[in-house]
Amino acid sequence: MDLYLDLKVMVNTLPESKRSHLANKEVQNLVATIDKGTGSGCGGHGDGGSCIVWLMGHSLGASLALDVGRAMMAEKGYNLPTFLFNPPQVSLAPAIDVLLPTKKARRSIHAASSFLKARMGKVLKPHKERMEKLFEQLSPWAPELYVHERDLICKGYISYFEQREQVKERFRGVGKSAMALSYRDMLFAAFGKEKERPHLLPTARLWKNSSMDGDAHDLQQWWRPDRELALSAKRYNYP
């Protein structure tokens, strides 16, 4: 079953799975019951700190928690504290890092890609506007992403956030427009099908592990003291 869901993560159809629907339903019911009974709330415009329902997962579990957190924020306005350990991110970023070993080359290709996305967004204006609206809805929600530089499964998040920040600093308008778009989603939109990649996050705190020992995808690595993890953290905001 997990292998089947792993394949659904790779083709971006995990939110359509029975397990994802069940997880969303159970969390919605739990939060609604708590809000009704205590009035403590998990409001959409706070930092989520007062909410007593937390989402957490590792690897495939992190993908499920990400889907639930996105849906709860976008559809219900519930800002749930979310902790994602080694969340899978399916993109070409790891391959680009290998093929273009210098930072200058990577920055150039990502800048060119952002300009192309921005231009395509002007052609596919309804899709662009829908994604910008979704980003506005999701922006108060800031999941905590714990990733390792050597983990090919999740390191795409490092590239996504760091490169988009660099493009935004150099070309602010282009950077803001491109960060909410993906080629795959725009291709679907061109054929009348609206989808969005789960890794397109307006806001997040990225915890980056740079240690050189141990299994880069192992959950147990995060139990070690911070000084052994070579850990650094940065929050990325929208716009």
N, C-alpha and C positions, 0 to 999 in steps of 0.2 A: 504493500500500500504506500509506504513512504517513497519508494522508487517511482511509483506512478505520480505522486504529488511533486517529486523533484522534477520530473519531466514537464509538469504543468507550470512550475516556476520558470523553467527555461523558455517556454513558449508564451509566458505571460497570461496564462488562463487559470491560475490558482484561485482568484476570486470567484470563479464560476464553479469551483468544486464543492461537493457536499460538505466536506470538513470545514471549509471556509464559511459557508452559509450557516452551519451549525454553530461555529464559534461566534459569528456576528450575532446570531439570535440569542445565544446564552449571555453574552456580555451586555447586549441591549436590555435584556430582561433584568439582569443583576443591577445595572446602573439605575434603571427606572425604578426598581423596588427600593433601592437605597435612597434615591432622591425623594421618593414619595414618603418614605418612612422617617427620614431624618432631616431632609431639607438641606443637607450639606452641600449638594450640588457638585457638578463637574463642568462648570460653565465654559463656554467656548472662547471667552476673551481673556481668561486669566492664564496663569502659567501652569495650571493643572496641579499645583502643589497641595491644594486642599482636598483633592479627590482621593477617596480611599480605595478606588479600583485601579490597579496597576496592570499593565500588559507587559509580558516578558517572554522571551524565547531565544533559542539558539539555532542557527542554521535554518532548517525547514520551519521550525517553530517560530523563528524570528520573522520569516516571510508571512506566516499566518498572523502573527501579532501586528505586523506592519499593515496588512490588509484590514484587520479589524480596527486598528487605530485610525487609519485614513477614513474608513467608512463612518466611524462614530463621529469624527470631527466634521466631515463634509455633509453628512446626512442628518445628524442629530444635534450637532453643536456641542458634543461632549469632548472636552479636552482631557484625555486620559494620559497620565504619565506612562511612557513607553520605553522599554529597555531592550535593545536588539543586539545580540551577541553573534558576530560573524554572519550578518544577514546576507544572503546571496544577492548579487547584482549582476545581471546578465547584460554585458555590453562588450564592445571591442576595446575598451580602455586598456586592459592588461596586454592585449596584443600590440596596441600602439606603443605602450611603454617598452616592449621588447624590440619592436622594429625601429623605434625612434629613441635611442638611448639618451640623447641630450635633452636638457630642459628647454633649450631654445627651440629645437625642432618640434617638441610636443606642444609648446605654447603656440607656435605658428599654426600647426594643424588644427588645434582646438579653436583658435581665433577664426581661422578660415571656415571651420565647420559652423561656428556660431553665426557668422555673417550669412552663410548659406541657409541656415535654419530661419533666420530673421527674414530673409527674402521670400522663402517658401511660405512663411507665416502670413505675409502680405497677400499671397495668392489664395491661401486657405484661411481667409479671415475669420469665418465662423468658428473653425477649430481653434484658432489662436485665441479668440475672445473667450471661448468656453474654458480653455486651459488657464487663462489669466484669472477668470472668475473662480475656478477651482483653487488656484494658488492663493487667492485672497481668502477663501474659506478655510484653507488648511494652515495658513501662516501662523495662527496662534499656537498651533500644536508643534512642539519641538521634541521629537523622539531622540533618545540617546543611542547613538550607533557606536558599537565597540568593534573595531576592525583591526586587522593585522596587515602590515605592508607586504608580507610574504604569502598571504592567503589569496590565491587566484579567485576563489569563490566570492569574496567580499571586497577585494581591493578596488574594484571599480568605483565604489563610493568615494574613495580618496580622490581619484581623478575627477569624478563628477563635481564634487564641491570645490576642490582646490582650483581646477581649471576654470570653472564658471566664475569664481571669485576674481581670478586674474583678468578674465575677459571683461567682467563688469567694471573693474577698476580702470581698464584701458579704454573701453568703449561702453559706457554705461547703458545707453539706450539699447544697443545690440545685445549686451549681456542680459539685461532684464527680459527682453523678448525671447531670447534663445533658451534660457534656462527652463522654461516651461514646455519646451517642444522636443520631440524626438522624431527621427526619420520614419520609424516604424509606425508611429501613431498618425503622422501626416499622410503616409501611404494609405492607411486604412481610411482616413478622413476623405481622401481623394475619391474613394469608392463608396462613400456614404456611410461608413461604419466608424463610430466614435469610440475610441479606447484611450487609456492612458497608462503609461509605464509606471509601475509602483515605485521605482527609484526616483521619480521626479518629485522631489520634496522641496518645498519652499524654505522650510526652516528645520534645522537639526543641530545637535551638538555631536561632533565627530571626535571620538576617543581613538587615537591612533597608536597602536603598539608597534614599536620598531625593534623589539628584541630579536636576537639572532638564534636563540636556542628554543627547543621544544617544537611541538606540533602547532603550526600557525592557525589551524582551524579547530583546535581542541578547546572545549568549554573550560576545562580545568585551568588553562593559562590565566584566566581572569580572576582566579582565586589568589594568585600570588601578590606579594606587596608591589605597590606602584613602581618602586625603584628598580625592581627586577623586570618590569615590563617595558621600560623606556617609553613611558606613556606620555602623550601630549593630547591636549584637548582644545578645540576651537568651536565656537558657535557660529553658524552660518544663517543669515536672516534674509528675508524677502521684503522689499525688492533689492 
